[in-house]
Structure formats: C-alpha cells, structure tokens
Amino acid sequence: MKVKLVIIGKGNVGTCFLQLMKEKEKVLKEKFDFSYKIIAIFEHDGALINENGIDLEELLKMGEKFRELTYWKKNIKATELISKLDINVLVETTPTNPDTGEPAYSHIIDALNNNIDIIASNKGPFYLKYKEIMDLAKEKDCIVKYEATVASCVPVLSIKENLIGNEITSIKAILNGTCNYILSRMTAEGVPFSLALKEAQELGFAETDPTLDIEGFDSAGKLIILANELLGWSKTIKDVKIIGITKITPQALELAKSDGFTIKHLAIANVEKKELIVEPRLIERDSLLNINGTLNAIELHTKHAGPIIIMGRGAGGPEAASAIINDLIYIAKKRGHAR
Ligand SMILES: NC(=O)c1ccc[n+]([C@@H]2O[C@H](COP(=O)([O-])OP(=O)(O)OC[C@H]3O[C@@H](n4cnc5c(N)ncnc54)[C@H](OP(=O)(O)O)[C@@H]3O)[C@@H](O)[C@H]2O)c1
C-alpha cells in the first residue's frame, strides 16, 4: 500500500524534501518496499492538490512557477482541507511563530484529530505545547516524529532508542549555529560582537533579525525538545533560564583563553537539579564541545557509560529533509507500509 502524504510549506526544507523523495524513490522501493503518493502541498496562499498523486518530476521542473500547474488551487488553507483529504502522514515545514507555534500548531492538532501521523521540522509547537500534542497523539494512536527540529539531521532525538538500557543524567549542548559562529570568530580574531554578527549575516548564517538566535530563544526551544524527549519531562520554553551572547566582549574571551578556557553558548538540562539553562559558560579549551563555526554538538551524560557526544551540521535544507525521510521510513515501518 502506498503511503499518502501532505506537505505544508514549500520553502527551503519542503522543497529539499520533495527533491530527496524524488531522488530516492527507487531506493525506497528496493530497500524498504516503500512507495508513496503526495496528495497535496500547501503554501500560505493556496495548494497543489491531486488525489492521484502529484508528479514530482513535473513539479520540480516548474521551480518557483509551480503555481502555474493546473491543479494549483488559490486561497485554500490546510486547516480547511486536512479532514477531507485521504492521507496517512502530514509533513509540517512552515516557519514558527515563537509565541503561538502557529500555523503549525493548528495543522498538527487538526491532523491528529483526523488520525494522521505527523512529521515536523517546525519546533514551535513542541517547545510551547509538547504535552498537549503528545497526549492527543496517544489518545488518537498517532505517531509524532520531529527529528529535524533539533540539530537538523544529527540524530539526537532518535538516539533515545539506543540508550533505553542506560540513563541520561544531563544534557549539555551547542544548539545554535549562528551563536557558535559569532563566538568562534570573536575568539579567533578578537573582533567585537557587532562585527562578528554582521559577518554572519553577510554570509547568510544569521537572519536579518537575529534576535531569536543571539538572545538564546532558539537554543532554549531546542533544549526543551531535548529534555522532554530524552528525559521524559513535560516542560515549555517558559521553564528555561535564558541569557544570550550579546554582552560577551573580546576581552572576556581573551581572558578565558589565557586561563585555558573558552566561552560557549551552552544549553543545559540537569536532572538532579531539575533545571534548564541557556547561557554563556566557560569550558576547557580541550573540551569536545569546543567546536567551531556553525556546527552543533550535544553531550549526553549517561549513568552507565559516561559522556556520549554527537555533533554535525545543525541546519540546512537537505540536512533537515534527510531527517524527515528518516522519520517517514520509521512511521512507514511501524504502520506496516515498509519492511
Ligand atoms: N532551513 C533549515 O536549515 C531548517 C533546519 C531544521 C528545521 N527548520 C525548520 O523548518 C521550518 C521550515 O524552514 P525553511 O528554512 O524551509 O523555511 P522557509 O524557506 O521560510 O519555508 C517555509 C515555507 O512555508 C510557507 N508558509 C508560511 N505560512 C504558511 C501556511 N500558513 N501554510 C502553508 N505554508 C506556509 C512559506 O511561504 P512564504 O514564504 O511564501 O510565506 C514558505 O514557503 C522552520 O520551522 C524551520 O525552523 C529549518
């Protein structure tokens, strides 16, 4: 049986996902006996809808002109149609409103109420309303996967399955590539914060409005997801003490360096103290968390095996898309649609 999908958000991640699905179509069939149909792709101003399955080759050839396809329906919203479409899985890749989690929150709740499994790259709903979403998923016997929300393709949420015989006692992580890039540049070149930020913006690593990154909210959202998923907590972003990196000076970094340390923007969950913190911290220069550039790193302290560190590229369309495909294969296997 073919898995029937709907995708909401045809931006960077959504389009990379469509490209990878097309590229991997044969492999998915041969390796996992998995086949699929994409029934609808929603954008903010309408949707491509084809109950027989959208021809991805034709769609991808259209590039940004996809609205010229005959099955483009203007001004249709996902919330009006989710209950009417015959689908198994909803893939949510819209941007996040950090205060409400919308529009993804409504898309996810609607889908769960219609017994549709979820894959999301959008972290907003999970750091704001994790418990509500998971309780509803349980009630409706739905699977919710969201690996791409934290560190993109770095499999830090699914690592939980490989640690069920162990116990995680704390999490220490670098979860925001923009902050890490800025601090790395300030450390290496002795440049002030404002210059390092400008450089990050010029290179496309930082947003035009970088507030959510540099003030620590982005890392805090990801920390909540890690703590809830890996430690079994039910926290929201309000439970995190957050300090950004805007007050760090080249002098402070120089002083840290002369003592054998460096300053990193860490996201920390401590089981014993039951606390969640995002703030600049001194770490030893030879610490494995002392990574440079836009990378992400996550150190899990475990009761029976000491620290386990996992690192990699924490952003990027293809990276997030590959995490979504992992989640999709997981769901397909669980539902008996793949072997
Ligand atoms: N990019 C990454 O590296 C990365 C990695 C991991 C996770 N994520 C997360 O994944 C999500 C998508 O990221 P992205 O980089 O693909 O963003 P993006 O390029 O801005 O794409 C988002 C798309 O969603 C569309 N959209 C907005 N509101 C919508 C609505 N109500 N209904 C349907 N579509 C809507 C946008 O349309 P318009 O632009 O036309 O408004 C846009 O095409 C974000 O939540 C992001 O945090 C991104």
The ligand as an SDF file (V2000), in Angstrom:
LIG
                    3D

 48 52  0  0  0  0  0  0  0  0999 V2000
   16.2770   25.6620    6.9440 N   0  0  0  0  0  0  0  0  0  0  0  0
   16.8510   24.8600    7.8390 C   0  0  0  0  0  0  0  0  0  0  0  0
   18.0610   24.6350    7.8350 O   0  0  0  0  0  0  0  0  0  0  0  0
   16.0000   24.1810    8.8960 C   0  0  0  0  0  0  0  0  0  0  0  0
   16.5410   23.0890    9.6020 C   0  0  0  0  0  0  0  0  0  0  0  0
   15.7330   22.4560   10.5600 C   0  0  0  0  0  0  0  0  0  0  0  0
   14.4580   22.9330   10.8010 C   0  0  0  0  0  0  0  0  0  0  0  0
   13.9870   24.0260   10.1210 N   0  0  0  0  0  0  0  0  0  0  0  0
   12.6240   24.4860   10.3880 C   0  0  0  0  0  0  0  0  0  0  0  0
   11.7910   24.0550    9.3170 O   0  0  0  0  0  0  0  0  0  0  0  0
   10.7930   25.0290    9.0350 C   0  0  0  0  0  0  0  0  0  0  0  0
   10.9200   25.4760    7.5780 C   0  0  0  0  0  0  0  0  0  0  0  0
   12.1920   26.0590    7.3720 O   0  0  0  0  0  0  0  0  0  0  0  0
   12.5840   26.6370    5.9380 P   0  0  0  0  0  0  0  0  0  0  0  0
   14.0050   27.0030    6.0320 O   0  0  0  0  0  0  0  0  0  0  0  0
   12.1210   25.7040    4.8780 O   0  0  0  0  0  0  0  0  0  0  0  0
   11.6880   27.9580    5.8970 O   0  0  0  0  0  0  0  0  0  0  0  0
   11.1600   28.7240    4.6040 P   0  0  0  0  0  0  0  0  0  0  0  0
   12.1460   28.5670    3.4980 O   0  0  0  0  0  0  0  0  0  0  0  0
   10.7600   30.0820    5.0490 O   0  0  0  0  0  0  0  0  0  0  0  0
    9.8660   27.8890    4.1760 O   0  0  0  0  0  0  0  0  0  0  0  0
    8.6500   27.9110    4.8430 C   0  0  0  0  0  0  0  0  0  0  0  0
    7.5340   27.8370    3.8090 C   0  0  0  0  0  0  0  0  0  0  0  0
    6.2770   27.7500    4.4830 O   0  0  0  0  0  0  0  0  0  0  0  0
    5.3710   28.6310    3.8120 C   0  0  0  0  0  0  0  0  0  0  0  0
    4.2710   29.0160    4.6880 N   0  0  0  0  0  0  0  0  0  0  0  0
    4.1930   30.0450    5.5530 C   0  0  0  0  0  0  0  0  0  0  0  0
    2.9950   30.0460    6.1740 N   0  0  0  0  0  0  0  0  0  0  0  0
    2.3030   29.0060    5.6730 C   0  0  0  0  0  0  0  0  0  0  0  0
    0.9870   28.4860    5.8990 C   0  0  0  0  0  0  0  0  0  0  0  0
    0.1540   29.0550    6.7720 N   0  0  0  0  0  0  0  0  0  0  0  0
    0.5880   27.4010    5.1830 N   0  0  0  0  0  0  0  0  0  0  0  0
    1.4030   26.8200    4.2900 C   0  0  0  0  0  0  0  0  0  0  0  0
    2.6580   27.2760    4.0270 N   0  0  0  0  0  0  0  0  0  0  0  0
    3.1110   28.3370    4.7190 C   0  0  0  0  0  0  0  0  0  0  0  0
    6.2320   29.7930    3.3920 C   0  0  0  0  0  0  0  0  0  0  0  0
    5.6190   30.5190    2.3720 O   0  0  0  0  0  0  0  0  0  0  0  0
    6.0020   32.0710    2.1180 P   0  0  0  0  0  0  0  0  0  0  0  0
    7.4840   32.1890    2.2490 O   0  0  0  0  0  0  0  0  0  0  0  0
    5.5300   32.2780    0.7440 O   0  0  0  0  0  0  0  0  0  0  0  0
    5.2800   32.8130    3.1730 O   0  0  0  0  0  0  0  0  0  0  0  0
    7.4850   29.0690    2.9140 C   0  0  0  0  0  0  0  0  0  0  0  0
    7.3780   28.6410    1.5690 O   0  0  0  0  0  0  0  0  0  0  0  0
   11.0100   26.1690   10.0470 C   0  0  0  0  0  0  0  0  0  0  0  0
   10.1460   25.9780   11.1390 O   0  0  0  0  0  0  0  0  0  0  0  0
   12.4630   25.9860   10.4630 C   0  0  0  0  0  0  0  0  0  0  0  0
   12.7090   26.4620   11.7630 O   0  0  0  0  0  0  0  0  0  0  0  0
   14.7250   24.6400    9.1630 C   0  0  0  0  0  0  0  0  0  0  0  0
  1  2  1  0
  2  3  2  0
  2  4  1  0
  4  5  1  0
  4 48  2  0
  5  6  2  0
  6  7  1  0
  7  8  2  0
  8  9  1  0
  8 48  1  0
  9 10  1  0
  9 46  1  0
 10 11  1  0
 11 12  1  0
 11 44  1  0
 12 13  1  0
 13 14  1  0
 14 15  2  0
 14 16  1  0
 14 17  1  0
 17 18  1  0
 18 19  2  0
 18 20  1  0
 18 21  1  0
 21 22  1  0
 22 23  1  0
 23 24  1  0
 23 42  1  0
 24 25  1  0
 25 26  1  0
 25 36  1  0
 26 27  1  0
 26 35  1  0
 27 28  2  0
 28 29  1  0
 29 30  1  0
 29 35  2  0
 30 31  1  0
 30 32  2  0
 32 33  1  0
 33 34  2  0
 34 35  1  0
 36 37  1  0
 36 42  1  0
 37 38  1  0
 38 39  2  0
 38 40  1  0
 38 41  1  0
 42 43  1  0
 44 45  1  0
 44 46  1  0
 46 47  1  0
M  CHG  2   8   1  16  -1
M  END
$$$$
